[in-house]
Amino acid sequence: MTVGLELDDLVCQLGDRFTGRLTRHADADGVLGDSPARSIQLVLRMYTEGRGDTDRRDVTNQNFDLEAHGGLNAAFSLLVPETSPVSYDGTLMRVMYEIEARVDLKFARDEKSAHQVLVIPVGGLGVYDRPHPLPLYPS
């Protein structure tokens, strides 16, 4: 039982949306019944790395209720607010983003799946004037 997180693109401009699909197969090989899985929370998270204080905050989130047997097959869309910082890869500090899907399980460790993503300024990569972790992201 794992949660599938498929993204349409790993790069998104400020003010646009990350889109994709969430999937989770039913518990007990599809046999209907009560599942310990209750819901999936999908989060776009920004965090900083480097010297000094670190910051970690949720930018946007969405909740998905699971079917009674624990399955899900749903499209999603997460907005990147225009006021968010762009991804940055400097020598003293990095601003990174990830999208994480976490399955809420009763009395068990939550399942999760995550992907690092890149947030770029309006206008695309051509106007990007900051160091960025583009080598991490295939085109």
C-alpha positions in Angstrom: 0.0 0.0 0.0 1.7 3.1 -1.2 0.5 6.4 -2.4 1.3 7.3 -6.0 2.1 11.0 -6.7 2.5 11.8 -10.4 3.3 15.4 -11.4 2.6 16.8 -14.9 5.7 19.1 -14.6 8.4 19.6 -12.0 8.7 23.4 -12.8 6.0 26.0 -12.2 5.9 29.8 -12.4 4.6 32.0 -9.6 0.8 32.4 -9.9 0.4 29.1 -11.8 -0.4 25.6 -10.6 1.3 22.3 -10.1 -1.0 19.6 -11.5 -1.0 15.9 -11.4 -2.6 12.7 -10.2 -2.9 11.0 -6.8 -3.5 7.2 -6.7 -3.7 4.6 -3.9 -4.7 1.0 -4.4 -7.4 -0.4 -2.2 -6.3 -2.2 1.0 -6.4 -6.0 1.2 -6.0 -6.5 -2.6 -9.2 -4.6 -3.3 -11.5 -6.5 -0.9 -14.1 -4.0 0.3 -14.2 -3.3 4.0 -13.1 -0.8 6.5 -9.6 0.6 5.8 -7.2 2.0 8.4 -6.5 4.8 5.8 -8.7 7.9 6.3 -7.5 10.6 3.9 -4.6 11.9 1.9 -3.2 15.4 2.6 -1.3 16.9 -0.3 1.0 19.8 0.5 3.2 22.2 -1.4 6.0 23.0 1.1 8.7 25.6 1.0 11.8 25.1 3.1 15.3 26.7 3.5 18.6 25.1 3.9 22.0 26.6 4.8 23.6 28.6 7.5 21.6 30.1 10.3 17.9 29.6 11.0 15.9 27.2 8.8 12.3 27.8 7.8 9.7 25.2 6.8 6.1 26.1 5.9 3.2 24.8 4.0 2.3 27.1 1.0 -0.8 25.3 -0.3 -2.6 22.1 0.7 -5.5 20.0 -0.3 -7.3 17.1 1.4 -8.7 14.0 -0.3 -11.1 11.6 1.4 -10.4 8.0 0.6 -13.0 5.4 -0.4 -14.2 3.0 2.3 -11.6 0.4 1.1 -8.7 2.9 1.1 -8.4 3.5 -2.6 -8.1 6.8 -4.5 -7.7 8.0 -8.1 -7.9 11.8 -8.3 -6.5 14.7 -10.2 -5.1 17.6 -8.2 -4.1 21.3 -8.7 -2.0 23.2 -6.2 -1.7 27.0 -6.6 1.7 28.7 -6.2 0.9 32.1 -4.8 2.5 35.1 -6.6 3.9 36.3 -3.2 6.0 33.1 -2.7 9.8 33.3 -3.1 11.3 31.6 -6.1 13.6 28.6 -5.8 17.1 29.7 -5.0 20.4 27.9 -4.8 23.0 30.2 -3.3 26.3 29.5 -1.4 24.9 30.4 2.0 21.3 29.6 1.6 18.8 27.5 -0.5 15.1 28.0 -1.0 13.6 24.7 -1.9 10.1 23.3 -2.6 8.5 19.9 -2.4 5.1 18.4 -2.9 4.3 15.7 -0.4 1.3 13.3 -0.3 0.7 11.8 3.2 -1.9 9.1 3.9 -3.4 9.4 7.3 -3.5 5.9 8.9 -5.2 5.1 12.2 -2.7 3.8 14.8 0.2 3.4 12.2 3.0 5.3 10.7 1.6 7.4 7.8 2.5 6.5 4.2 4.1 9.3 2.2 5.5 10.2 -1.2 7.3 13.4 -2.1 8.9 15.1 -5.1 11.2 18.2 -5.1 9.9 20.9 -7.5 11.1 24.2 -8.8 9.3 27.5 -8.5 10.4 30.1 -11.1 9.5 33.8 -11.6 6.8 35.0 -14.0 8.2 35.0 -17.5 10.0 31.7 -17.2 13.6 30.6 -17.1 14.7 33.4 -19.4 14.2 36.0 -16.7 15.7 34.0 -13.9 18.4 36.1 -12.4 19.2 34.0 -9.3 21.2 30.8 -8.8 18.9 27.9 -9.1 19.0 24.1 -8.8 18.1 23.4 -12.5 20.6 20.5 -12.9 18.4 18.6 -10.4 15.4 18.9 -12.7 15.3 17.2 -16.1 13.7 19.2 -18.9 
